[in-house]
Amino acid sequence: MNNTPEMNNEEHNRGTTESGKSSVPKNDSSCMVISGASAQSGGDPEMIPLSQLSGLPVDRFDLDLLPSSLQPWATDLQHRLQCPADYIGVGIMIGLATSVGNKVMVQPKANDHSWKVVPNLWGLLIGQPSSMKSPAMDSALKHINKMEEVFRTTRPVPPVIGYRPPRLMVRDTTIEKLQIIQGNNPTGILYVQDEISALFRKFEQPSNNDRQYLLEAFNGNSSYSVDRVSRNSVFIEKNTLSLLGTIQPDVLQSIFLSNASSNDGFMQRLQLAVWPDPIQQEYVDELPNEEADRTAWAVFTTLYQLEERTLCFSSDAQKVFTDWYKQSINELSAEENQSSLENHLTKYRKMVPALALLIELAEDPQATEIMEDSITKAVMWANYLITHAKRIYGIQDKAAINAENIVNKREKLNSTFSPSEIAQNNWSGLNSTEEVKLGIELLVKHNYLIKLDSTIGKKGGRPSERYRWNHHLQ
């Protein structure tokens, strides 16, 4: 959704007098005010940004949530790109998950040896085309790309017949080819899909099995085999896949509202899904922080070379995780009519220990247990991401959708208008007075619309509800 819709001066002043008071449109000349002072007196109230109409306001990302070894590099990237720090943070953590793959796992519970978590992560960067989400994603994955380049240009000595350089990431691929690449790279692969809506729409094609395969790859520790007459057999020892994509809010909204796709389990697996508020960008032309970049390169390459092992929490860290886990159960039990959001938050039980493991390894690649600082940061990640999840699932709210549709049509409305006048235009989603009122109520609540005094026409009848736009809407 747009944060604050733009309107040029001519449009903004349309229907106003030199004194700043709203003029009455010609078709309203027969109306008479029955009570109240002008709604414009004393100035208009401050608006709550339109991006917050859907769900609650979101927390801004704090780069301190990243491993301290990578914070200088992340700070440098964010400053030079002038993008929300959220995009950098999510990209870096998914890059760490790619380096580690399934080589190192975490046992979240002290005594339950059957539950082990592979730290693969799924994330989604949501924002308008100008929000720099794609450049941020590419920059955060720089060292994953660089490692692949090294693998491609380095050949074993002596030469090995049929040698295939290791792969860490795929972009433009089919699921069938992805499965072959995974079969040759058993520690895991990162699937990057800029404009992930193309992948979502593939799911809707008849006989498409992509969705089911990806859903199974989320856990990261199960084998997978493909045996078909039309292709060679493929065996994946551990189906470990990390996933990162970008999408625009309006596209995500249209996908969410089609075929109940928001509750099929796929969106819920995109745990590191962020929809930050836009930031005020500045022109920055500075040299990269080379020292921070070298340190980051050392972290990613070291983690890629780790030996297989499983880490548990230290006694202090175990208490932090156990308390958080119990609290999450209580909070989910209190949720009402939030099935999609509830299912999303349930997946945090895998995400939190995975994040703790990655943070610990980035601080100490030779760690033998996960310390309290790492799990504390992981819990803080969860608290931060919950605010974004609530915004994301809020886009299914009919009132928020109708409100945005009304704002997008504001240039086609008179300086003052009634709900019925909007409905008469038969715009999609706004072709009944009830639908229009649903959006108007929310716009009034967030101070986008100012309700005017009720009016009665010369012929009498019921008072007409009329509204005008907040003068701060530019």
RAVENZI-V742868 format. One record per backbone hydrogen bond with DSSP energy under -1.0 kcal/mol. NH is the residue of the N-H (numbers start at 1). CO is the residue of the C=O. If there is no record, write none. Layout:
# RAVENZI-V742868
nh:NH co:CO
nh:NH co:CO
This chain:
# RAVENZI-V742868
nh:7 co:474
nh:12 co:8
nh:13 co:9
nh:16 co:13
nh:17 co:21
nh:20 co:17
nh:23 co:15
nh:28 co:25
nh:29 co:26
nh:31 co:28
nh:32 co:456
nh:34 co:454
nh:41 co:38
nh:43 co:40
nh:48 co:446
nh:50 co:3
nh:52 co:49
nh:53 co:50
nh:65 co:62
nh:66 co:63
nh:70 co:67
nh:74 co:70
nh:75 co:71
nh:76 co:72
nh:77 co:73
nh:78 co:74
nh:79 co:75
nh:80 co:76
nh:81 co:77
nh:82 co:78
nh:87 co:84
nh:89 co:85
nh:90 co:86
nh:91 co:87
nh:92 co:88
nh:93 co:89
nh:94 co:90
nh:95 co:91
nh:96 co:92
nh:97 co:93
nh:98 co:94
nh:99 co:95
nh:100 co:96
nh:101 co:97
nh:102 co:187
nh:103 co:100
nh:105 co:309
nh:106 co:117
nh:107 co:311
nh:113 co:111
nh:117 co:106
nh:123 co:243
nh:124 co:272
nh:125 co:245
nh:126 co:274
nh:127 co:247
nh:131 co:128
nh:136 co:132
nh:137 co:133
nh:138 co:134
nh:139 co:135
nh:140 co:136
nh:141 co:137
nh:142 co:139
nh:145 co:141
nh:146 co:142
nh:147 co:143
nh:148 co:144
nh:149 co:145
nh:150 co:146
nh:151 co:147
nh:152 co:148
nh:153 co:149
nh:163 co:160
nh:170 co:190
nh:173 co:171
nh:178 co:174
nh:179 co:175
nh:180 co:176
nh:181 co:177
nh:182 co:178
nh:183 co:179
nh:184 co:180
nh:188 co:185
nh:189 co:240
nh:190 co:168
nh:191 co:242
nh:192 co:170
nh:193 co:244
nh:196 co:246
nh:198 co:195
nh:200 co:196
nh:201 co:197
nh:202 co:198
nh:203 co:199
nh:205 co:202
nh:208 co:205
nh:213 co:209
nh:214 co:210
nh:215 co:211
nh:216 co:212
nh:217 co:213
nh:224 co:236
nh:226 co:234
nh:231 co:228
nh:234 co:226
nh:236 co:224
nh:239 co:222
nh:240 co:238
nh:241 co:217
nh:242 co:189
nh:243 co:121
nh:244 co:191
nh:245 co:123
nh:246 co:193
nh:247 co:125
nh:252 co:248
nh:253 co:249
nh:254 co:250
nh:255 co:251
nh:256 co:252
nh:257 co:253
nh:258 co:255
nh:261 co:258
nh:263 co:260
nh:264 co:261
nh:269 co:266
nh:270 co:267
nh:271 co:269
nh:272 co:122
nh:273 co:271
nh:274 co:124
nh:290 co:288
nh:293 co:289
nh:294 co:290
nh:295 co:291
nh:296 co:292
nh:297 co:293
nh:298 co:294
nh:299 co:295
nh:300 co:296
nh:301 co:297
nh:302 co:298
nh:303 co:299
nh:304 co:300
nh:306 co:303
nh:309 co:103
nh:311 co:105
nh:314 co:370
nh:318 co:314
nh:319 co:315
nh:320 co:316
nh:321 co:317
nh:322 co:318
nh:323 co:319
nh:324 co:320
nh:325 co:321
nh:326 co:322
nh:327 co:323
nh:328 co:324
nh:329 co:325
nh:330 co:326
nh:331 co:327
nh:332 co:328
nh:333 co:329
nh:334 co:330
nh:342 co:338
nh:343 co:339
nh:344 co:340
nh:345 co:341
nh:346 co:342
nh:348 co:345
nh:349 co:346
nh:350 co:347
nh:351 co:347
nh:352 co:348
nh:354 co:350
nh:355 co:351
nh:356 co:352
nh:357 co:353
nh:358 co:354
nh:359 co:355
nh:360 co:356
nh:361 co:357
nh:362 co:358
nh:363 co:359
nh:364 co:360
nh:367 co:364
nh:370 co:312
nh:375 co:371
nh:376 co:372
nh:377 co:373
nh:378 co:374
nh:379 co:375
nh:380 co:376
nh:381 co:377
nh:382 co:378
nh:383 co:379
nh:384 co:380
nh:385 co:381
nh:386 co:382
nh:389 co:385
nh:390 co:386
nh:391 co:387
nh:392 co:388
nh:393 co:389
nh:394 co:390
nh:395 co:392
nh:396 co:393
nh:397 co:394
nh:401 co:397
nh:402 co:398
nh:403 co:399
nh:404 co:400
nh:405 co:401
nh:406 co:402
nh:407 co:403
nh:408 co:404
nh:410 co:407
nh:412 co:409
nh:413 co:410
nh:417 co:467
nh:422 co:418
nh:423 co:419
nh:424 co:420
nh:425 co:422
nh:426 co:423
nh:430 co:427
nh:436 co:432
nh:437 co:433
nh:438 co:434
nh:439 co:435
nh:440 co:436
nh:441 co:437
nh:443 co:439
nh:444 co:440
nh:445 co:441
nh:446 co:442
nh:447 co:444
nh:448 co:443
nh:449 co:443
nh:450 co:468
nh:452 co:466
nh:455 co:464
nh:456 co:32
nh:460 co:457
nh:464 co:455
nh:467 co:417
nh:468 co:450
nh:470 co:448
nh:473 co:470
